[in-house]
Amino acid sequence: MKNSDNPWKTIPAEDYEAHMGNPLVGQLQALGYITREVLNRYHPNRFMMLGCCTGNGFEHVNPEITKQVIGVDINPDYLKIAGKRYGAKIPELKLFCLDLNEDWLPELEVDLVMGGLILEYVDPEKTAVQVQKVLPTGGIAVFVIQQTGNSSFVSPTGIKSLEALGAISRELDPHEVQSVFEACYFELQELQEMNLPGNKKFIRLVFEKI
């Protein structure tokens, strides 16, 4: 799929936030909670969020601890909103509009990389290689994937623009993700489940680069 054809580039930010924050979905809140927990646990000096969208979770950044935040997303409008919301709070906020299937991350180093619900839309192998390049030995990568149970991948909330995502997403087995990252010199430190509305689950995988 070409970058210009990706539905993520056309979904309005208000649709995304309304869908993800809907009580029938509850994923905006869950991802924000996980981001806060991860930041409080690892206290990174440099933090990168893949698929940062409009900056959900950035409100939990303590700029006294985390000096630099790098946000990556395919949708430039999402990044503009993230910049307006958090640019004043996080002086060293850097935002990059990239398609991880086609583009490469900038050549920089961070202490912690997080990606919530992004591996389902990109090439996990290429993403693992990219993450391996920006993390030093001992760096942490946290990814959240979704398990749908018997429900559809995109929960029905009546917001039509998100329905196109069903055609470009795929559900991942956590052990598949583990194998991909282990091949790039990561070691699994933690695998946790979080129950969500609609019989869905989040699986959180925490890796350390070795």
Secondary structure, 3 states (H helix, E strand, C coil): CCHHHCHHHCCCHHHHHHHHHCCCCCHHHHHHHHHHHHHHHHCCCEEEEECCCCCCCHHHCCCCCCCEEEEEECCHHHHHHHHHHHCCCCCCEEEEECCCCCCCCCCCCCCEEEEECCHHHCCHHHHHHHHHHHCCCCCEEEEEEEECCCCCCCCCCCCHHHHHHHHCCCCCCHHHHHHHHHCCCEEEEEEEEEEEHHHEEEEEEEEEEC
